[in-house]
Amino acid sequence: MSILSAPHFHDEEAAYAFVEARVWPEGPVCPHCGGFERISKMGGKSTRIGAYKCYQCRKPFTVKVGTVFESSHVPLHVWLQAMYLLCSSKKGISSNQLHRTLGVTLKTAWFMSHRIREAMREGDLSPFGADGGVVEVDETFIGRKKGAPKKRAYHHKMKVLTLVERNTGRATSMVVDDLKPATITPILRQNLAKEASVMTDEAGHYYHLSKDFAEHRFVRHGQGEYVSLEDRTVHTNTIEGYFSVFKRGMKGVYQHCGEKHLHRYLAEFDFRYNHRAALGLGDQERSDKVLVGIVGKRLMYRDSLAA
């Protein structure tokens, strides 16, 4: 039986119960005052599904308040379907496809996608390579900067810097303005532990990393070297695998992305990579992880346009 036949994907009460169990594992918590002792479920035929009242601040609320679902008119069970589809599609799912599948407008599907990407944005600030492990660092280019001429030169494209930790399979990506050492080095100092062993290609902006980290090894892609003949552990093939999925998703599924939205798409691809099947997480577990991240990340439509 398909997971999409589960009750919480089709019934609104079941959907509220499903989300409450994950957002409030120890019982309801008032999003207005933080109270949890004097809370009761509101009853009656005219009462909203999943409505509670806090008798400390005397305000009503549901599990949607203070989350990416707040003030949305889309039924919660449809939100859960959208989350599952975005989490289970390795290269993403377009707003047009969500619009057709879920029966919502294209504008709604686009906004839902961006809200879900906000929930996927993780706040793990622990440095990469803290145990002396290997961290691969590389950059890639995507699309074209706003206002840039239609040329094939890389400096007219949007630039993405990615770090992948080999032993944990963890990745993080960020949009960078340029690839100068003065830009790249401070980012790496902030995200890598000093004891990390860093693997890169021969690009000039990585030349002096041995001064900041325990080890810096590199391969010469310009000379056709992709794995060091002296030491087979020296390569950037792991991060190239990440870029492979990222490029296929951005070019084949999304096709176009404005620079102001690129950081959210990176959060989406990072999230799926960090919770992939190779690390023991299936589609349902991945969807549950997103629900953990919905709190405190309300995104309003006007903000998504201006971000």
N, C-alpha and C positions, 0 to 999 in steps of 0.2 A: 504494500500500500504506500502511495506517495506521501511524503511528509506534508505536502500542500493540502492533503485531505484532513489534516488535524483541525479540531474544533476552533482553535484561536485564529485560524485564517479565514473563517467564514461566519463566526458568531461574535457579536460585539461584547456580550458579557464575558464570554470565554477569553476574548482578547484582553479585556481589562484585567481579568484574574491572572492571565499569563504574564502581563507586564508588571503588575503589582508584586508578584512572587519574586521577580528579579530585581526590581528597583527597591522594594521594601522587604527584604528577606526576613526581617524581624518584626514586621508589622508596619502599619501606616505611620508616616512622619509628616507633619504639617509643613508645607513648603514656605509658608508665610512667617511662622515664628519658630519653627524647628521643634515644636512640642510633639510628644508621642503618647502621653499618658491619658489625656482627656479627649479622646477622639472616638467618634461613633459614626457608623455608616448611616447615611440618610435613606429613608424609605419612602414609600408612596408611589402611586402610578405616574405622577407628574415629575418625579425626581429623575435627574440625569443618571444614566448608568455610571456606576463607579464613583458616585458622589459621597464625600465624607464631610463632617463638620468638626472643627477643632474648638473645644470649649475653653481653651486658654486665650486664644485671640478672637474667637467667635467668628471665624471666617470659613466658608465652604471651600472645598478643593477636590480635585481628582488627581490621579497619578500623572496626568499630562502637564500639570502646572510646573513651570520651571524646567521643562524639558524641550527637546526639539519638536514635540507634538503640540505644544501650547498654542491655543487659539486656532488650531487647524480644524476646518470643517470636514476634512476627509475622515471617514470612519477608521477607528483604530485597527480593525482587522485588515483593512486595505493597506494601512501603513506597514503592518507586519508582513504582508505579502511583498510589498516593495522592498523591505529590508532583506527578506530572504532571497529575492531575485538578485539584488545587487551584491549580496554576500556570496551567492553560489555561482555567479558568472565570473569565470577566471579573468576575463578581459573586460569586465564591466557590462552594463546594459544601457542602451541609449534612452534618452527621454522619450523619443518617438516610440520605442518599443514598450516602455512602461505605460505610456499613454494608450496604446492599443490593447495591451494586456489587461490593465487594471480598469479601463473604462473611465479614466479621468481626463481632463483637458491637458493639452501639451504644456501649457504654462504651469499647471499644477504639478505635472510629472517632473518638469525641470526643477521646480522649487523643492519638491520632495527629495529628489536626488541630492541636491545640495545640503539639505538638512541632514540627510543620512550620512553624507560625507563628513559633516561636522561631528556627528556622533562617532565616526570612525577615527577621528583625530585623537591620538593617544598622547598622554602627557608623561611618558616614561623619560625621566631626565638622567637616568643612570648612565655614566660614560661607557662608551664602547671599548672593548679590550681591557676591562678593569682587572682581569685575571692574567694579563699578559698574552691574551689570545690574539689571533690574526684578524685584522679589520681591512677589508678591501675598500678602496676609495676611488671613485671615478666620476666623470661628468658626461652628460649627453646633451643633445640639442633637440628642441622640438618646436614645431610651428614657426611663427614669425612675430617679432615684437610689434606692438601697435605703432603704426606710423612709419615702420621701417620699409625701405624700398624692396620690391620683389626681386631680390638677388639671392644667389645660392651661398653667399658668404656666411660663415658661422656666426659672425658678430651681429648679424641681423636677426638671429634666432633667439628664442628663450632658452636659458641655460639652467640645467638641473644638476645639482651635486648630490650624490648618494653615497651612503656608508652601509656596508654589510658586514656583520660580525659572523665569522664562519662557524664557531662552535655553538652558538645559539640560533643561528639562522635569522637574526634580527636585522631589520633594515630601517633606515630613516632617510628621507629625501627632503631637499629644500630648493627653492628658487634662488638663484644668485644673480647679481647684476652683471658681473664680469668674472673672468678667470685669472685675475691678477693675484700674485702671491699675497699681496696686502689684504685681499678680500678672502681668499681661501684659507690661509693659515690661521687667522683668529677663529674661524668657524670650526676648524679641526681641533684646535686647542680646547675649545669649549665642549666639544662632543666626544673627544677621545681621551682615554686615560694615558698618563705618561708612560705606563708600562706596556702599552699596546705595540704590537708588531704590525706595521702598516705596509700594505701591498698596493702599488699603483702602476700606471704605465710610465713612460719616460717623459711625460709633459713637464715643461719647465716650471710650472707653478708648484710642483711637488719636490723640487730639487733639494730643499733644505729641511725636510721633515725629520731627518735623523737628529737634528739639534733639539727637537721638542719631544721625540718619542724614543722608546727603547730600541726600535729597529725600523728601518725603512728599506724595503726591497722593491725592485721594479722590473718589469719586462719591457722589451723594446718592440712595441707593435709596429713601428715604422720600418723595422727590419724583418718583419714577418715572425717575430718571436712571441708566442702566446703562452708558453710554459717554459720556464728556465730549464735548460739541459743540465745544469749543475745541481739544481734543487727543484724537484717536481712540485713542491708546495708553493713555489713562487709563481703566482698567476693572478689574474683578475677575472677568471672565468665565472666565478659565482655571481659577481655583480653584473657581468654581461648577460647572464641568464635572467636576472631581474629586469634589465633594460629590454630584453627580448619581449617579455610579457607586456611591459609598460608601453613600448612602441606599438606593438600589435593592437593593444587596447585603444591607445590614443588615436592612431591612424585608421584602424579598421572599424572601430565601434563608435568612438566619439567624433572622429574626423576633424573637428575644430575645437580649439579651446582658447579663450582670451587669457591674456597674461594675468589679469586680476583674479581669475578663478583657478589658475594652475595649482596653487598650493592645496586646494581641496581635492583635486584629482590625485595629487601625490599622496595625500593622506589616505585616499581610497586604496591605491595600489600598495602602499606600505602596509595597510591594515590586512589586506588579503594575503600578502606575502608573509607577514608575521604570524598569521593564524591559518596557515595552509595545511593541506592534508599530510604533507611530509612531516609535519610537526605533531601529527596525531589529532588534528581538529577537522571535523566534518562540517558540512554546510550548516547544520542546526546549531552546533557549538559556536560556529563563527557568528551566526545571527544573534545568539544569546550574548556574545561578547559585545556586540554593538549596543544592545539594550543597556548594558552596564554604563555605556558612555553617553547616554542621552541626557543625563541630568546636568543642568547648569550651562547648556549650550544652545539656548533658544536663538534661532536665526530668523530675523524678520525679512520679508521680501525686499524692502527698500535697501536693507543692509547688504543683501546678497548681490544686488545690482551694483552697489557702490564699492563693494569690497575690493 
